[in-house]
């Protein structure tokens, strides 16, 4: 896929962002890495900038899982 054997999948939920990295092996994909980020790390839901909180959670999920693939599906 796209000349690379690894791809990223991201799930943005209400409280958490989950990111996975899949690696192609033959004609199957295997789970390679997993990362999780919290959208409301301090427990408060009254985020003045929810977009920014989600973006930070995506970054946290990618970093915590040490995800390095460049293509997202």
Order of alpha helices (4+ residues) and beta strands (2+ residues): beta-beta-beta-alpha
